[in-house]
Amino acid sequence: MIRSIRPLANASRMSTRGLASSSSDLVSITLPESSFEGYNLEIPELTFETEKETLLKMYKDMIIIRRMEMASDALYKAKKIRGFCHLSVGQEAIAVGIENAITPEDTVITSYRCHGFAFMRGASVKEVLGELMGKRSGVSYGKGGSMHMFAPGFYGGNGIVGAQVPLGAGLAFSHKYKGQKAACFTLYGDGASNQGQVFEAYNMAKLWNLPAIFACENNKYGMGTSAARSSALTEYYKRGQYIPGLKVNGMDILATYQASKFAKDWCAQGNGPLVLEYETYRYGGHSMSDPGTTYRTREEVQHMRSRNDPIAGLKVLLLEKNIATEEEIKSYDKEARKYVDEQVAAAEADSPPEAKMDILFEDVYVPGSEIPVLRGRISDDSWDFKNKTFLNKVY
């Protein structure tokens, strides 16, 4: 049997966009005019209808991701997570907005700030946290860590800055080659936006009219460098030149949702690639080794938290539209906290991979298709698949 990446733990979340059962299930949304800016493109409609259940689902997804990232922060400080770890507290609206706008047939690939995307594509909180702690039950079997998480339709989690962008173009090529009405969302940060391979991918995508959505998560700082200090053009949605672009308020879940639906439909209609810029903000540092306060003021962070938080913004709408009461929202928050706490405990109780050398090579070939010997870097490294040991042969 083919060894899968990881069984889909949350299949219910990856459901196809559908119609509401009745008009009473629909709610009318009107976005502020500042939600979008277009480049050689007519912006999406500011007024649209969506299901009440979708809005509740997006709220619950965001609070789970935030709780999961806060748990990751605590586990890292307790030295139960080691190595690189990049959290997305403040940026939850992007992963949640995209996933609720697309279908399981669409693909997503991103950089190393990937925990929320892995969860939204089907991994459980336990599988994400297990991976961070190096457990065998982790989404990548404890061998990938923070930067290398995968799920069906989700191709990482990539550690090399900008390297996922041409891979995303390849995924888009696959959709077109197979004749699918699907698209690939390729996400990267403002810090990666100046990489040469980003522009090479733009060129190929436009040349071949691929269903590629190049989405820049502009959180204002590439590590500790502000966008204005690193980029001659900070309007990242205009970077495609010959590709239309759209800037989106990435701190508003409703704007990210509407823009992501628009982008998916744009590609499905055969219009070729699109460049999106989700304007967002991370509350913490670039990674766990960065306090996030040496290159920006605490007042700046607090201002974004108090005025632009995506979870608080959606909560206000749920109350205004009488979709949920204050007590119901408190119960959602309590349930999310309980769920994440249980998942943390389960992940902590799991065991790490066994100390067996063959675990290093179990994902090189599909089981049953291995070659007799995998030649190593030096003769002692050559691996004998049949006997599950090093050959120790001098060539």
Secondary structure as the mmCIF struct_conf table of DSSP 4:
data_model
#
loop_
_struct_conf.conf_type_id
_struct_conf.id
_struct_conf.beg_label_comp_id
_struct_conf.beg_label_asym_id
_struct_conf.beg_label_seq_id
_struct_conf.end_label_comp_id
_struct_conf.end_label_asym_id
_struct_conf.end_label_seq_id
BEND BEND1 ILE A 5 ILE A 5
BEND BEND2 ALA A 9 ALA A 9
TURN_TY1_P TURN_TY1_P1 ALA A 11 ARG A 13
BEND BEND3 MET A 14 MET A 14
HELX_LH_PP_P HELX_LH_PP_P1 SER A 15 ARG A 17
BEND BEND4 SER A 21 SER A 22
HELX_RH_3T_P HELX_RH_3T_P1 SER A 23 ASP A 25
STRN STRN1 LEU A 26 THR A 30
HELX_RH_3T_P HELX_RH_3T_P2 GLU A 33 SER A 35
STRN STRN2 PHE A 36 TYR A 39
BEND BEND5 ASN A 40 LEU A 41
HELX_LH_PP_P HELX_LH_PP_P2 GLU A 42 GLU A 45
BEND BEND6 LEU A 46 LEU A 46
STRN STRN3 THR A 47 GLU A 51
HELX_RH_AL_P HELX_RH_AL_P1 LYS A 52 LYS A 77
TURN_TY1_P TURN_TY1_P2 ALA A 78 LYS A 79
BEND BEND7 LYS A 80 ILE A 81
BEND BEND8 GLY A 83 GLY A 83
TURN_TY1_P TURN_TY1_P3 VAL A 89 GLY A 90
HELX_RH_AL_P HELX_RH_AL_P2 GLU A 92 GLU A 99
TURN_TY1_P TURN_TY1_P4 ASN A 100 ALA A 101
BEND BEND9 ILE A 102 ILE A 102
TURN_TY1_P TURN_TY1_P5 PRO A 104 GLU A 105
BEND BEND10 ASP A 106 ASP A 106
STRN STRN4 THR A 107 ILE A 109
BEND BEND11 TYR A 112 TYR A 112
HELX_RH_AL_P HELX_RH_AL_P3 HIS A 115 MET A 120
TURN_TY1_P TURN_TY1_P6 ARG A 121 GLY A 122
HELX_RH_AL_P HELX_RH_AL_P4 VAL A 125 LEU A 132
TURN_TY1_P TURN_TY1_P7 MET A 133 GLY A 134
TURN_TY1_P TURN_TY1_P8 ARG A 136 SER A 137
BEND BEND12 GLY A 138 GLY A 138
TURN_TY1_P TURN_TY1_P9 VAL A 139 GLY A 142
BEND BEND13 LYS A 143 GLY A 144
TURN_TY1_P TURN_TY1_P10 SER A 146 MET A 147
STRN STRN5 ALA A 151 ALA A 151
TURN_TY1_P TURN_TY1_P11 PRO A 152 GLY A 153
STRN STRN6 PHE A 154 PHE A 154
BEND BEND14 ILE A 160 ILE A 160
TURN_TY1_P TURN_TY1_P12 VAL A 161 ALA A 163
HELX_RH_AL_P HELX_RH_AL_P5 GLN A 164 TYR A 177
TURN_TY1_P TURN_TY1_P13 LYS A 178 GLY A 179
BEND BEND15 LYS A 181 LYS A 181
STRN STRN7 CYS A 184 GLY A 189
TURN_TY1_P TURN_TY1_P14 ASP A 190 ASN A 194
HELX_RH_AL_P HELX_RH_AL_P6 GLY A 196 LEU A 207
TURN_TY1_P TURN_TY1_P15 TRP A 208 ASN A 209
STRN STRN8 ALA A 212 ASN A 218
BEND BEND16 LYS A 220 LYS A 220
STRN STRN9 TYR A 221 GLY A 222
TURN_TY1_P TURN_TY1_P16 MET A 223 GLY A 224
STRN STRN10 THR A 225 SER A 226
HELX_RH_AL_P HELX_RH_AL_P7 ALA A 227 SER A 230
BEND BEND17 ALA A 232 ALA A 232
HELX_RH_3T_P HELX_RH_3T_P3 TYR A 236 LYS A 238
TURN_TY1_P TURN_TY1_P17 ARG A 239 GLY A 240
BEND BEND18 GLN A 241 ILE A 243
STRN STRN11 GLY A 245 ASN A 249
TURN_TY1_P TURN_TY1_P18 GLY A 250 MET A 251
HELX_RH_AL_P HELX_RH_AL_P8 ILE A 253 ALA A 268
TURN_TY1_P TURN_TY1_P19 GLN A 269 GLY A 270
STRN STRN12 LEU A 274 GLU A 279
BEND BEND19 TYR A 283 GLY A 284
BEND BEND20 HIS A 286 SER A 287
TURN_TY1_P TURN_TY1_P20 MET A 288 SER A 289
BEND BEND21 GLY A 292 GLY A 292
BEND BEND22 THR A 294 ARG A 296
HELX_RH_AL_P HELX_RH_AL_P9 ARG A 298 ASN A 308
HELX_RH_AL_P HELX_RH_AL_P10 PRO A 310 GLU A 320
TURN_TY1_P TURN_TY1_P21 LYS A 321 ASN A 322
BEND BEND23 ILE A 323 ALA A 324
HELX_RH_AL_P HELX_RH_AL_P11 GLU A 326 ALA A 349
BEND BEND24 ASP A 350 ASP A 350
HELX_LH_PP_P HELX_LH_PP_P3 SER A 351 GLU A 354
BEND BEND25 ALA A 355 ALA A 355
HELX_RH_3T_P HELX_RH_3T_P4 MET A 357 PHE A 361
TURN_TY1_P TURN_TY1_P22 GLU A 362 VAL A 364
BEND BEND26 TYR A 365 TYR A 365
TURN_TY1_P TURN_TY1_P23 PRO A 367 GLY A 368
BEND BEND27 PRO A 372 PRO A 372
STRN STRN13 VAL A 373 LEU A 374
BEND BEND28 ARG A 377 ILE A 378
HELX_RH_3T_P HELX_RH_3T_P5 SER A 379 ASP A 381
STRN STRN14 TRP A 383 ASP A 384
TURN_TY1_P TURN_TY1_P24 PHE A 385 LYS A 388
STRN STRN15 THR A 389 PHE A 390
#
